[in-house]
Amino acid sequence: MQSKFFAILMFMFSGLVFGQDSLKLSQPEFLSIVKKYHPLAYKYRLQNKIAESEITRARANFDPVLSGKLGEKNIDGERYYEQRNLGLEIPTWYGIELNGSYNYLDGERLSNSDTRGGLAQFGITIPLAKNLLYDKRRALLDQAKFALKMTEAEQTVLTNDLFLDAENAYWDWVKNFEIYKIQKRSVEINLKRLRLTKRTYELGERPAIDTVEASSQLLSFQLQERDAFINFVKSTQNLQLYLWQDGQEFFPVAELIFPADNLEENPGYSDYEFLAEKIRTRNLDSNASLQYYFQKENILESEKRLKWQSFLPKIDFSYNFFNKENYRADYLPLFDNNFQYGLKLEIPVFLRQARADYQIAKFKIEQNRQDFRLKEREIKTKVETYVNEIYNYKTQIDFSTENLINYSRLLNAEEIRYNNGESSLFLINSRENKLIEAQQKNLELRAKFLQSYNKLKWLNENFMIR
């Protein structure tokens, strides 16, 4: 696949022209494609939706449960029982459960404890110690809400990392394209120079060795042009890894594609000081990477709070009120007639599991806090590193640009001297090589500056508004 793609690009770019059939891709358009269609960006959005669904699933633990039962037993014509039952259980936030049911029972072989006919029942179950202040249902819902925020923070970081890699790939593509244009222009200039040198030689104005010098220089630039072209093709292939279309289908490069931007015009050259000052003064706690650990600690604290419940005795009180069909309801007093109550007590003797679970929960919290401190130190280091990089590269760009102007002046001066018969083609070639090296160095510095600027920019995008 790669060899086929390479062959197609070799054919397309061998006669590189900027015609109507060429496609120009700008940086905003490119990032928009990545954001909308890249499989990883889509995957990260799905992960957030999964976390939202986890909240819905946790809420299901508080859903009322409606039940029904219908049955009959008959042996040798004798009806043992006939039963119809309809029930409703309603869990509430504070661990209290409400329930109600209607049960109809009839038959010839009923137990003495069974009640014949229709019987309505309303009841309540109250935890008096364990699970009163906090229980598993509330913990699962709290943890699902924290997990959503945790996932959103994580996906923010991952998405911005994807955009960083994509944008750096774009500017690397631009750099290689501009280097290729420099080499291509050098070939064209030296081809004209060779033709002119041959003509002046034929007129007897230049020695034959000048044609050899011009030919060697042309061949050297043609080799460099091929090398620059290969680098541009490779960066185009790398760029294609980020180009997808609707339905997460791979985007085929079927026509000439060129960057619409260049390395010399970028808002980063004027915005970098403002961005550096802005990110240095931001509150690190709002960074998505740290928010991830904040929300993780909330989950672990919820788990610790739940484990603490295991130290409490389990005391559950239940009360049920009954009303037989066709009988007048007698509600009060509650413990006088038509009632059933129960009190259940469970106390672990050694509390070994409770102690172990609680200790593990505390250790996990401490681990998370250590991870938080490491991440905080990492972010601070990255900020200072990226800021130093962009200031350093900007200074180098200024020096390189000034040096580039000097080399250009030297080349122009040498060409004037050559035309006046005061210089040689060798010196012109030497000046030209220095100029091209300076041009490439300037482009490489600008690409490095933008890579560091993008690191700082996308790191700044990780700070979430709270």
C-alpha positions as CSV (number, residue, x, y, z in Angstrom):
1,M,0.0,0.0,0.0
2,Q,2.8,2.4,0.9
3,S,4.8,1.6,-2.1
4,K,1.8,2.1,-4.4
5,F,1.0,5.5,-2.7
6,F,4.7,6.5,-3.1
7,A,4.7,5.6,-6.8
8,I,1.5,7.7,-7.4
9,L,3.1,10.7,-5.6
10,M,6.3,10.3,-7.6
11,F,4.3,10.5,-10.8
12,M,2.2,13.4,-9.5
13,F,5.0,15.6,-8.1
14,S,7.6,14.8,-10.8
15,G,6.2,17.7,-12.8
16,L,5.2,19.9,-9.8
17,V,3.0,22.8,-10.9
18,F,0.3,24.8,-9.1
19,G,-2.6,24.4,-11.4
20,Q,-6.4,24.4,-11.0
21,D,-6.4,20.7,-10.2
22,S,-4.2,21.1,-7.1
23,L,-5.7,21.1,-3.7
24,K,-4.5,23.5,-1.1
25,L,-4.9,22.5,2.6
26,S,-4.7,25.1,5.3
27,Q,-3.9,24.4,9.0
28,P,-7.5,25.3,10.3
29,E,-9.0,23.1,7.6
30,F,-6.7,20.2,8.4
31,L,-7.4,20.4,12.2
32,S,-11.1,20.6,11.5
33,I,-10.8,17.3,9.5
34,V,-8.9,15.7,12.3
35,K,-11.5,16.9,14.9
36,K,-14.5,15.7,12.9
37,Y,-13.3,12.5,11.3
38,H,-10.2,11.0,13.0
39,P,-11.0,7.6,14.6
40,L,-9.2,8.5,17.8
41,A,-11.1,11.8,18.2
42,Y,-14.4,9.8,17.6
43,K,-13.3,7.2,20.0
44,Y,-12.6,9.8,22.7
45,R,-16.1,11.2,22.2
46,L,-17.6,7.7,22.5
47,Q,-15.7,7.2,25.8
48,N,-17.5,10.3,27.3
49,K,-20.8,8.9,26.1
50,I,-20.0,5.6,27.8
51,A,-19.3,7.4,31.1
52,E,-22.6,9.2,30.8
53,S,-24.3,5.8,30.3
54,E,-22.6,4.5,33.4
55,I,-24.5,7.2,35.4
56,T,-27.8,6.0,34.0
57,R,-26.9,2.5,34.9
58,A,-26.1,3.6,38.5
59,R,-29.4,5.4,38.7
60,A,-31.1,2.1,37.9
61,N,-30.3,0.9,41.4
62,F,-33.0,3.4,42.6
63,D,-35.6,2.3,40.1
64,P,-38.8,0.9,41.6
65,V,-39.3,-2.8,40.9
66,L,-42.8,-4.1,40.0
67,S,-43.3,-7.9,40.4
68,G,-46.1,-10.3,39.8
69,K,-46.8,-13.9,40.5
70,L,-49.5,-16.3,39.4
71,G,-49.6,-20.0,40.3
72,E,-51.8,-23.0,41.1
73,K,-51.2,-26.5,42.3
74,N,-53.7,-29.3,41.6
75,I,-53.2,-33.1,42.1
76,D,-55.9,-35.7,41.4
77,G,-58.5,-33.1,41.2
78,E,-57.6,-31.6,44.6
79,R,-56.7,-27.9,44.4
80,Y,-53.8,-27.4,46.8
81,Y,-53.6,-23.7,46.3
82,E,-54.3,-20.9,43.9
83,Q,-52.2,-17.7,44.2
84,R,-52.1,-14.3,42.5
85,N,-49.6,-11.7,43.7
86,L,-48.7,-8.2,42.7
87,G,-45.8,-6.3,44.4
88,L,-43.9,-3.0,44.3
89,E,-40.6,-2.2,45.9
90,I,-39.3,1.4,46.0
91,P,-35.7,2.0,47.1
92,T,-35.0,5.6,48.4
93,W,-31.8,7.7,48.6
94,Y,-31.2,7.1,52.4
95,G,-31.2,3.3,52.3
96,I,-34.9,3.1,53.2
97,E,-37.0,0.8,51.2
98,L,-40.8,1.0,50.8
99,N,-42.8,-1.9,49.5
100,G,-46.4,-2.8,49.0
101,S,-48.2,-5.8,47.6
102,Y,-51.6,-7.4,47.0
103,N,-51.8,-11.2,47.4
104,Y,-54.7,-13.5,46.8
105,L,-54.5,-17.0,48.1
106,D,-57.0,-19.8,48.2
107,G,-57.0,-23.6,48.3
108,E,-57.6,-26.8,50.2
109,R,-54.1,-27.5,51.5
110,L,-52.9,-24.1,52.8
111,S,-50.4,-23.7,55.6
112,N,-51.7,-22.4,59.0
113,S,-49.6,-19.3,58.6
114,D,-51.1,-18.5,55.2
115,T,-54.0,-16.0,54.9
116,R,-56.9,-17.1,52.7
117,G,-58.4,-14.5,50.4
118,G,-57.1,-11.1,49.4
119,L,-54.5,-9.4,51.5
120,A,-52.9,-5.9,51.0
121,Q,-49.6,-5.2,52.5
122,F,-47.6,-1.9,53.0
123,G,-44.1,-2.0,54.5
124,I,-40.9,-0.2,55.2
125,T,-37.3,-1.3,55.9
126,I,-35.0,1.0,57.7
127,P,-31.2,0.5,58.3
128,L,-30.4,1.8,61.7
129,A,-26.6,1.7,61.5
130,K,-24.8,0.2,58.5
131,N,-26.0,1.6,55.2
132,L,-28.1,4.4,56.8
133,L,-25.7,7.3,56.0
134,Y,-24.1,5.7,52.9
135,D,-24.6,2.5,51.0
136,K,-23.5,0.8,47.8
137,R,-26.2,2.2,45.7
138,R,-25.4,5.8,46.6
139,A,-21.6,5.0,46.3
140,L,-22.1,3.6,42.7
141,L,-24.0,6.7,41.6
142,D,-21.5,9.1,43.2
143,Q,-18.6,7.2,41.6
144,A,-20.3,7.2,38.2
145,K,-20.7,11.0,38.4
146,F,-17.1,11.5,39.4
147,A,-16.0,9.0,36.7
148,L,-17.7,11.1,34.0
149,K,-15.7,14.2,35.0
150,M,-12.6,12.0,35.3
151,T,-13.2,10.6,31.8
152,E,-13.9,14.1,30.3
153,A,-10.6,15.3,31.7
154,E,-8.8,12.3,30.4
155,Q,-10.3,12.6,26.9
156,T,-9.5,16.3,26.8
157,V,-5.8,15.6,27.3
158,L,-5.8,12.7,24.8
159,T,-7.7,14.8,22.2
160,N,-5.3,17.7,22.6
161,D,-2.4,15.3,22.3
162,L,-3.9,14.1,19.0
163,F,-4.2,17.7,17.8
164,L,-0.7,18.5,18.8
165,D,0.7,15.5,16.9
166,A,-1.5,16.4,13.9
167,E,-0.5,20.1,13.8
168,N,3.2,19.3,14.2
169,A,2.9,16.8,11.3
170,Y,1.3,19.6,9.2
171,W,4.1,22.1,9.9
172,D,6.7,19.5,9.2
173,W,4.9,18.9,5.9
174,V,5.0,22.7,5.2
175,K,8.7,22.8,6.0
176,N,9.6,20.0,3.7
177,F,7.5,21.5,0.9
178,E,9.2,24.9,1.3
179,I,12.6,23.2,1.3
180,Y,11.6,21.3,-1.9
181,K,10.6,24.6,-3.5
182,I,14.0,26.2,-2.6
183,Q,15.8,23.2,-4.2
184,K,13.6,23.2,-7.2
185,R,14.2,27.0,-7.7
186,S,17.9,26.4,-7.4
187,V,17.8,23.7,-10.1
188,E,16.0,26.1,-12.4
189,I,18.5,28.9,-11.7
190,N,21.5,26.7,-12.3
191,L,20.0,25.2,-15.4
192,K,19.7,28.7,-16.8
193,R,23.3,29.4,-15.6
194,L,24.6,26.4,-17.4
195,R,23.0,27.4,-20.6
196,L,24.3,30.9,-20.3
197,T,27.8,29.6,-19.4
198,K,27.8,27.3,-22.5
199,R,26.8,30.2,-24.7
200,T,29.5,32.5,-23.3
201,Y,32.0,29.7,-23.8
202,E,30.9,29.2,-27.4
203,L,31.5,33.0,-27.8
204,G,34.9,32.6,-26.3
205,E,34.1,34.8,-23.3
206,R,34.5,32.0,-20.7
207,P,36.9,29.0,-20.3
208,A,35.6,25.5,-20.8
209,I,36.2,24.7,-17.2
210,D,33.3,27.0,-16.3
211,T,30.9,24.7,-18.1
212,V,32.1,21.8,-16.0
213,E,31.7,23.9,-12.9
214,A,28.2,24.9,-13.8
215,S,27.3,21.3,-14.8
216,S,28.6,19.9,-11.5
217,Q,26.7,22.5,-9.5
218,L,23.5,21.7,-11.4
219,L,23.9,18.0,-10.8
220,S,24.5,18.7,-7.1
221,F,21.3,20.7,-6.8
222,Q,19.4,18.1,-8.8
223,L,20.5,15.4,-6.2
224,Q,19.4,17.7,-3.4
225,E,16.1,18.4,-5.1
226,R,15.4,14.6,-5.3
227,D,16.3,14.2,-1.7
228,A,14.0,17.2,-0.7
229,F,11.3,15.7,-2.8
230,I,11.5,12.3,-1.1
231,N,11.3,14.0,2.3
232,F,8.2,15.9,1.1
233,V,6.6,12.7,-0.1
234,K,7.3,11.0,3.3
235,S,5.8,13.9,5.2
236,T,2.8,13.8,2.9
237,Q,2.3,10.1,3.7
238,N,2.6,11.0,7.4
239,L,0.1,13.7,7.0
240,Q,-2.3,11.3,5.3
241,L,-2.5,9.3,8.6
242,Y,-4.6,12.2,10.0
243,L,-6.8,12.6,7.0
244,W,-10.1,10.7,7.3
245,Q,-13.6,11.3,6.0
246,D,-17.2,10.7,7.1
247,G,-17.7,7.3,8.5
248,Q,-14.0,7.1,9.7
249,E,-13.0,6.0,6.2
250,F,-9.4,6.6,5.1
251,F,-9.1,9.7,2.9
252,P,-7.3,8.8,-0.3
253,V,-5.0,11.4,-1.7
254,A,-6.1,11.2,-5.4
255,E,-4.9,14.7,-6.5
256,L,-2.1,17.2,-6.0
257,I,-2.2,18.5,-2.5
258,F,-0.1,21.4,-1.2
259,P,-0.1,23.4,2.0
260,A,-1.9,26.7,1.9
261,D,0.2,28.1,4.8
262,N,3.9,28.9,5.0
263,L,6.4,29.0,7.9
264,E,7.0,32.7,7.8
265,E,3.4,33.8,8.5
266,N,2.1,32.4,11.7
267,P,0.4,34.2,14.7
268,G,2.7,32.3,17.0
269,Y,5.6,34.7,16.2
270,S,3.6,37.6,17.8
271,D,1.5,35.7,20.3
272,Y,4.2,33.6,22.0
273,E,5.0,36.1,24.8
274,F,1.3,36.5,25.6
275,L,0.8,32.7,25.7
276,A,3.9,32.2,27.8
277,E,2.7,34.7,30.4
278,K,-0.8,33.4,30.4
279,I,0.1,29.8,31.0
280,R,2.6,30.7,33.7
281,T,-0.1,32.5,35.7
282,R,-2.8,29.9,35.3
283,N,-3.9,27.8,38.3
284,L,-2.6,24.3,37.8
285,D,-5.5,22.8,39.6
286,S,-7.7,23.6,36.6
287,N,-5.5,21.5,34.3
288,A,-7.3,18.5,32.9
289,S,-4.5,16.1,33.8
290,L,-4.8,17.2,37.5
291,Q,-8.6,17.2,37.3
292,Y,-8.3,13.6,36.4
293,Y,-6.6,12.9,39.8
294,F,-9.0,15.1,41.7
295,Q,-12.0,13.1,40.4
296,K,-10.1,9.8,40.9
297,E,-9.6,10.8,44.6
298,N,-13.3,11.6,44.9
299,I,-14.0,8.1,43.7
300,L,-11.5,6.6,46.1
301,E,-13.0,8.7,49.0
302,S,-16.4,7.4,48.1
303,E,-15.0,3.9,48.3
304,K,-13.4,4.6,51.6
305,R,-16.6,6.0,53.0
306,L,-18.4,2.9,51.8
307,K,-15.8,0.6,53.4
308,W,-16.2,2.5,56.7
309,Q,-19.8,1.3,56.8
310,S,-18.5,-2.3,57.3
311,F,-17.3,-1.3,60.9
312,L,-20.9,-0.6,61.8
313,P,-23.3,-3.3,63.0
314,K,-26.0,-4.2,60.5
315,I,-29.3,-3.4,62.2
316,D,-32.3,-3.4,59.9
317,F,-35.8,-2.7,61.2
318,S,-38.8,-3.7,59.0
319,Y,-42.5,-3.1,59.5
320,N,-45.4,-4.3,57.5
321,F,-49.1,-3.3,57.7
322,F,-51.8,-5.8,56.5
323,N,-55.3,-5.2,55.5
324,K,-57.5,-8.2,54.6
325,E,-59.9,-7.8,51.7
326,N,-63.4,-6.7,52.6
327,Y,-62.3,-5.7,56.1
328,R,-62.1,-2.2,57.5
329,A,-58.5,-0.9,57.6
330,D,-57.2,-0.6,61.2
331,Y,-54.0,1.5,61.0
332,L,-53.4,2.7,64.5
333,P,-51.9,1.9,66.8
334,L,-49.1,0.4,64.6
335,F,-48.3,-2.4,66.9
336,D,-51.9,-3.3,67.9
337,N,-53.3,-5.2,65.0
338,N,-52.7,-6.3,61.4
339,F,-48.9,-5.9,61.5
340,Q,-45.6,-7.6,61.2
341,Y,-42.2,-6.3,62.3
342,G,-38.7,-7.6,62.5
343,L,-35.3,-6.5,63.8
344,K,-32.2,-8.1,62.3
345,L,-28.7,-7.7,63.8
346,E,-25.4,-8.7,62.3
347,I,-22.0,-7.9,64.0
348,P,-18.7,-9.3,62.6
349,V,-16.6,-10.5,65.5
350,F,-13.1,-9.7,64.4
351,L,-13.8,-7.1,61.6
352,R,-10.8,-8.4,59.6
353,Q,-12.3,-7.8,56.2
354,A,-13.6,-4.3,57.2
355,R,-10.2,-3.3,58.5
356,A,-8.4,-4.7,55.5
357,D,-10.8,-3.0,53.0
358,Y,-10.6,0.3,54.8
359,Q,-6.8,0.2,54.9
360,I,-6.6,-0.7,51.2
361,A,-8.9,2.3,50.4
362,K,-6.7,4.6,52.3
363,F,-3.5,3.3,50.6
364,K,-5.1,3.8,47.2
365,I,-5.9,7.4,48.1
366,E,-2.3,8.0,49.1
367,Q,-1.1,6.4,45.8
368,N,-3.3,8.8,43.9
369,R,-2.0,11.8,45.8
370,Q,1.6,10.8,44.9
371,D,0.6,10.4,41.3
372,F,-1.0,13.9,41.5
373,R,2.2,15.4,42.8
374,L,4.3,13.8,40.1
375,K,1.9,15.0,37.4
376,E,1.9,18.5,38.9
377,R,5.7,18.6,38.8
378,E,5.6,17.3,35.2
379,I,3.3,20.0,34.0
380,K,5.3,22.7,35.7
381,T,8.5,21.3,34.1
382,K,6.8,21.2,30.7
383,V,5.6,24.7,30.9
384,E,9.1,26.0,31.7
385,T,10.7,23.8,29.1
386,Y,8.4,24.9,26.3
387,V,8.6,28.6,27.3
388,N,12.4,28.4,27.2
389,E,12.3,26.6,23.9
390,I,10.1,29.1,22.1
391,Y,12.2,32.1,23.4
392,N,15.4,30.4,22.4
393,Y,14.1,29.4,18.9
394,K,12.7,32.9,18.3
395,T,16.1,34.4,19.1
396,Q,17.8,32.0,16.7
397,I,15.2,32.8,14.0
398,D,16.0,36.5,14.3
399,F,19.8,35.7,14.0
400,S,19.2,33.3,11.2
401,T,17.0,35.8,9.3
402,E,19.7,38.5,9.6
403,N,22.3,36.0,8.4
404,L,20.1,35.0,5.5
405,I,19.9,38.6,4.4
406,N,23.7,38.9,4.5
407,Y,24.2,35.7,2.5
408,S,21.7,37.0,-0.1
409,R,23.7,40.3,-0.4
410,L,26.9,38.4,-0.7
411,L,25.5,36.3,-3.5
412,N,24.2,39.3,-5.4
413,A,27.5,41.1,-5.0
414,E,29.4,38.1,-6.3
415,E,27.2,37.8,-9.3
416,I,27.8,41.5,-10.1
417,R,31.6,40.9,-9.8
418,Y,31.3,37.8,-12.0
419,N,29.5,39.7,-14.7
420,N,32.3,42.3,-14.5
421,G,34.9,39.6,-14.9
422,E,36.2,40.1,-11.3
423,S,35.0,36.7,-9.9
424,S,34.6,33.1,-10.8
425,L,31.7,30.6,-11.1
426,F,33.2,28.7,-8.2
427,L,32.8,31.6,-5.8
428,I,29.2,32.2,-7.0
429,N,28.4,28.5,-6.4
430,S,30.0,28.7,-3.0
431,R,27.9,31.8,-2.1
432,E,24.8,30.1,-3.4
433,N,25.3,27.0,-1.4
434,K,25.8,29.1,1.7
435,L,22.6,30.9,1.0
436,I,20.6,27.7,0.5
437,E,22.0,26.2,3.7
438,A,20.9,29.4,5.5
439,Q,17.4,29.2,4.0
440,Q,17.0,25.6,5.0
441,K,18.4,26.4,8.5
442,N,15.9,29.2,8.8
443,L,13.0,27.0,7.8
444,E,14.1,24.3,10.3
445,L,14.3,26.8,13.1
446,R,10.8,28.1,12.3
447,A,9.5,24.6,12.3
448,K,11.1,23.9,15.7
449,F,9.7,27.1,17.0
450,L,6.2,26.2,15.9
451,Q,6.5,22.7,17.3
452,S,7.4,24.2,20.8
453,Y,4.7,26.9,20.4
454,N,2.1,24.2,19.6
455,K,3.2,22.2,22.7
456,L,2.6,25.2,24.8
457,K,-0.6,26.1,23.0
458,W,-2.2,22.6,23.4
459,L,-0.9,22.3,26.9
460,N,-2.8,25.6,27.6
461,E,-5.9,24.0,26.0
462,N,-5.8,21.3,28.7
463,F,-6.8,23.9,31.3
464,M,-10.5,23.5,31.9
465,I,-12.9,26.4,32.8
466,R,-14.3,25.8,36.3
